[in-house]
Amino acid sequence: MHPKMASSIVASSSSFSSILTTQFLTPSSFSSLFLKTLTLRSSTPFQRLSFASQPLRRLMARATLGLTLPANTESLKVSFAAKELDVAEWKGDLLAVGVTEKDVARNVESRFENAILSALDSKLGGLLGQVSSEEDFSGKLGQSTVLRIASGLGFKRVALLGLGASASTTSAFKSLGEAVAAAAKSAQAGHVAVALASPDALSTESKPKTASAIASGTLLGTFEDNRYKSESKKSVLSSVDIIGLGTGPELEKKLKYAADISSGIILGRELVNSPANVLTPGVLAEEASKIASTYNDVFTAKILDAEQCKELKMGSYLGVAAASANPPHFIHLCYKPPTGPVNVKLALVGKGLTFDSGGYNIKTGPGCLIELMKFDMGGSAAVFGAAKALGQIKPLGVEVHFIVAACENMISGTGMRPGDIVTASNGKTIEVNNTDAEGRLTLADALVYACNQGAEKIVDLATLTGACIIGLGSSIAGVFTPSDDLAKEVFDASEASGEKLWRLPLEESYWESMKSGVADMVNTGGRPGSAITAALFLKQFVDEKVQWMHIDMAGPVWNEKQRCATGFGVATLVEWVLRNAS
């Protein structure tokens, strides 16, 4: 399900350019391996460091409903080179220029005032200015114009891509990368260059981050999940030159980081995209085990079955899993740094409902989204995507626990009924007044387990409530935490990653609606403030000494326009872990 992956870095000793080559081998099947090869080249003789996993023996039965397995897909190979040269002298298929509204300003002779656009326009005999005027290109965000160039020049096409009034954020430059990927796909361009019309508007310190964001956006924009299509077109994009943002070791490091993060996001997308008849709890556990197998210098894996969970008194989690023919798998990956001491212990807990029917409170009616409930494991996808990226980055000084209580919420004679009382592993009892509020029941035991691992800080991610979608829409995740310090850490990480979060209150007075007459609590309150009461429920299963945050990502997990997963959460989680590393 996840990509078979290879990446290499080639760093030239020349001050002219530095090259990062990232090879994405998109998934061949569930039996595919992670493969990572790292090659360093400088003025000294070759040094080669290779990491490769051995084939992982099938631990779980293959899903057979519908006879569907992901197809062998063609590999996606993209190399990146950072260069300093005259944009007008570049040679290749497509030259893409990021342009702000200010950049397209004209002088009294109706010529571009911007030096780069003016040079390009002169080389094209004024054609660039003419076409941009005819097409009313003003640099607004999302605008683009592509010009086919006559033979004899260094490049075949030039594209102006609008950045809006200004561009300085990670998300803005990721969007530019995605626009570059779209333009390259439309033009069937193999060799592409990206430049900014006003690179001097950026500080020297911000340029490597900008290049990284553009590279990440280009990779993610180029990727298409075609594993379940009978026919698919292979991307022809093979190389991208990033011009005018510098060269050298710091930039190379940032481009490698973009590749590592993108590989984790792609894994997250593929996990969520896979249908529930393929991605069962057992297969999700198997995919997690592959991460540990591939990066076994820093990862260990523990997979608990139902009997082992019963021994740990996880009645809340097992209650949800009871109706399904596919057994639950409680997944625990542990990252420890390859060298040095551990200064802080973190835990990432992801909701792992590989399908949610709603149980006896079955999802019915318009807007219930039952056909999309494969994405109810989006939290676990973010957690495992982050694990994959961190396995490549290998930060020091931090121990990270990745915890997912994977199961399905189905209907059968053995299933949990409305009105049942379940007992969580911390001894608290829960009256189940709605079987479709099952995610918090699985997270309850997962959070108790995380605390028992000695985690000092815990972030959980879940597609938990429709209320968060209503309140914040499809682009922003809701955040709940009693810790201002943890909020600052994670929001700083999200700003760097370009993912959008919004903090919501943990209003304690709302807990009144969660009280039961026969148990310690019910699992749902009324409709008002239901995202808040869901977070308050989770808080009951976290040790008071532990800093904890809940992220409700029900909105941004899915791109409705593209009808596929976003990989949301991976980048922020990795950034947060790295900021806690030494």
Beta strands, then each sheet from edge to edge (+ up, - down):
strand 1: 4-10
strand 2: 17-25
strand 3: 35-40
strand 4: 47-52
strand 5: 76-83
strand 6: 92-100
strand 7: 144-148
strand 8: 155-164
strand 9: 191-196
strand 10: 239-243
strand 11: 299-304
strand 12: 329-335
strand 13: 344-356
strand 14: 398-409
strand 15: 421-423
strand 16: 429-431
strand 17: 457-462
strand 18: 476-480
strand 19: 500-503
strand 20: 521-522
strand 21: 547-552
strand 22: 558-559
strand 23: 564-565
sheet 1: 1+ 2- 5+ 10+ 9+ 6+ 8+ 7-
sheet 2: 3+ 4-
sheet 3: 11+ 12- 14+ 13+ 17+ 21+ 18- 19-
sheet 4: 15+ 16- 20-
sheet 5: 22+ 23-
end
